[in-house]
Each structure stands twice: as C-alpha cells, then as structure tokens.
Amino acid sequence: MQRSDRFGSRGDKMIPWGKLLSVLSVYLALAATAWPDSEAPLPRTAVVGVTVIDGTGAPPRADMAVLIQGDRIAAVVPRRDFAPPAGTKIVDGTGKTIIPGFVGMHDHTHVPGNTFTGEVAAGLWIAGGVTTVMTAGSAEPERELALAREIAQGERIGPEILPSAPYISGPGGSPAMAMPADAAAARAFVRDWSKRGVQWFKLYRHTEPAIAAAVIDEAHRQGRRVTGHLCSITFAEAAVMGIDGIEHGLTSATDLVPDKEPRSCRSAVPLLDALDLDSPEVSRLIATLVAQDVTLTSTLAILEGRFADRPQGDARSLAMLTPAARDRLAAHRAQLEADAATTRWTSAVWEKILAFERRFVAAGGTLLTGPDFGRHVVPGFGNQRGFELLVEAGFTAPQAIRIATLNGAEALGLSDRIGRIAPGYEADLVLIDGDPARDARDIRKVETVFVNGQAITPAPLIEAARGRFGPQ
Ligand SMILES: [Zn+2]
C-alpha cells in the first residue's frame, strides 16, 4: 500500500505538487546540460566522504557520496566519482556513517496503563533516527490515526505511522481490549477499523483460535496485516492460520509448554531455564515459522528490563520520563532486587532469548525489531538500544541495521520506497557521527535525520520531550 493511497504523500506536504516535481526533477536531471541548474526546483544536499550501511545487510562502503534531491535519494557513488551538481549543499561525512531511517515494528503510541504518548513519541522517534513506525496494537486508535494524519500533512514532525486497531483479546484477557463475540463480529470489527484507516491488527494473549482465524482472513481481504502477542494460540497454530508476524519471540512461544491445553494461556517463561535450544521442538517451531513466512519481532529493549543484571536505561532515556514514570521505574527496580534470588529471568535465559533469534535468522527467518515501551524504554533511544542488543546477540552491524530497516519495510509492504539507501528511495536517512559497525553504541550519536529529504537536528526534539514521556 502506497502512502499516497492513505494520507497523501509526505512529499506533497513539504513541497506542493511533490509528485509532479519528482517527475520534473528526473526530466531536469536528464536535461541538465540544456537547462541551467539555477532553475532546478529541488534543493540538493550531498553527504560526502561518508560510510554507507545501506540497509540490505551488505558490508559498509567507505568514502561514499550520497546525493539527496528533494525528498529522494538521487545518487550513491564513491566520492572519487562524484561531481556535485551546481548549487548542491555539501555536508562533510568524514568519520561519519549514514544508514536508512529505522523502521520500528513494535512502537506503540501508549505506555502500559493506556496513557497516550504519541505526541511526545513523535519527536523522540525522529531524534533517535526512526522514520517509520508500526504501532503493534493501539490503546487509543482514534488519537493514533489523527496523529498519523497530522504528521503526513506536515503539521507535526514525526515518523510515518502505520496505525493499528484496538488490541483483540478473549476471555480472561484485559477488559480494555476488543473481544469479538464470534467470527462474524471479528470480521465486522476488521472491516470497520480498516475503513477508518488502520493498517494492522494485533491479537493479544487470550484470543480464541476461531476469532484469530477470522481476523486474519478478513484483514487479508481488506489488504491489512496481522501480528500477535500470543499465548492461548501457539506460534505454529497462528502460522498455519496465516498470521503475518509474531511479537517478542521465545518468551511467548507456548508451543514449547509441554502440557499446554488447546486455547489455554500458559506462560512459556518458567520452562526457558531448562529449555534445550537443540531440541527437535525448537527446530520444528523455527522451521514452521520460516515455511509459513511469518516474521518475528525482536523486542530485546523492553525484555532487558526484566533482568536484574542488565542495564536499566541510560541517562538520556531516564531524562525523558515523567515523574510518574520515574516512580514506576523505581518500584520496578526495587521489585527486581527483591526477586533477585528467585527470578526466572537469569542470564542463561537471556542468552537463550538471543540465541533463538540468531537461529531463526540462520534458518532463513525474517527478524524485525521494535522496542516496546514502558519502564526505561522510550521512543528513539529504545530503538537504538534494540540495535545494540541485536549486535550483542551476534548479528553484524549491517545485519542488525537490515533487521531494523529493510526487513521492516518489507514486512510493511513498503520496500519499494523505504528501508534502504539506493537511488530513487525516499531520503529517510540517519547521519551518525561515528561508526556503529566498529562500536554499536555509536548508533546513539545521531547528528542529522533526513525525513523525506528534510534535515532535522535531534537536540531540540529531545529537549522538547524532556520529562514528558510516560504517565502523568
Ligand atoms: Zn507491546
């Protein structure tokens, strides 16, 4: 689905008649010798001498030039072959790295407790280099849809948002979520929310299989996609139903619970300590997901917060929290310490969670990533943390960037225009003052974010969000 089908292209809002100008710019480029550059309507910026990590997983290419023209990437060439067109603004890329904008695939507009955080998140996402998000379940879908439109129309700085319907759950689940009574009601729900503009549906832990099957089938009829934070339904059951994505990975794979009754929700977490990743059950599970082409969304940033021996948020993230969020975090940390002797969240379990993601990818699976929010995990910085943890899991930096960019774009059906650095792609780019392939933490050193070609400096956006993320 093209952005212009949904909200009007973001190019249209930055420059009137953006589409027309894009066509014209190609004509101008072709006719450059006959048509003076001074009449070219589109601003041009070139980042020169930069290392390119292009989103495909290919190794970094050093000493490159990336030419941005209007809202598009116009050229990606070795610096020695680059002759900037007259009037091009030159940005020195020496010692810097450029990557595609992150595609966040578990990026809610709320935090637990249902506080709508979309407006604060919008700026933080951009500041952290996130230019597209899929919200993976909405607590306030009308506000989320409105925010997505505001951004698309240029009234607010933010990423392109692919909105979600209200979460769907079932008996025993949260009463705040939708619980369609039967398959017909589930289909009506999907049609209604599709009409209102949502792109994704999210099945939550207690969804009944018959409801899930109806949601998935009807969503696909409407050109929409479905993901799930599953429990009552196993990954394999959902895969066979045709679900598009599954959230969180190993910790919610109830396939591995030995005596799980159908339709019952039993946590997989207690068995992880004893789980043998080389067991046939794990291999079969991964093989089923790969065969059914189901994506898995890594949410390591939020999961990390459950482990007492893991970092609990950097100073930058903590500075964004509201006082109420800080109080919650303090209570959470006290609980972690109180539970330290008996916790199931051990370092051995952490290693298995990472290894499972590695194995899934090694088997041909498509891994996506998103931070999920709550505790110390905030938009933008949380997405960066997700990248760092994928590298810790054993992926190379280019692989981890692919997971965070092109894989997400493919899962959204948008890989013809975002998710990689190549001519013709939208100029959603992150210029980093460092080398994340050398040190993953350099991903935090965002110097400039290009959003559809518009250069944005993170600092004012971060300042505007200080003390404002989380419940009031
Ligand atoms: Zn979530």
Residues whose N, C-alpha, C, O or C-beta is under 5 A from the ligand:
A	BS01	ZN	A136 D372
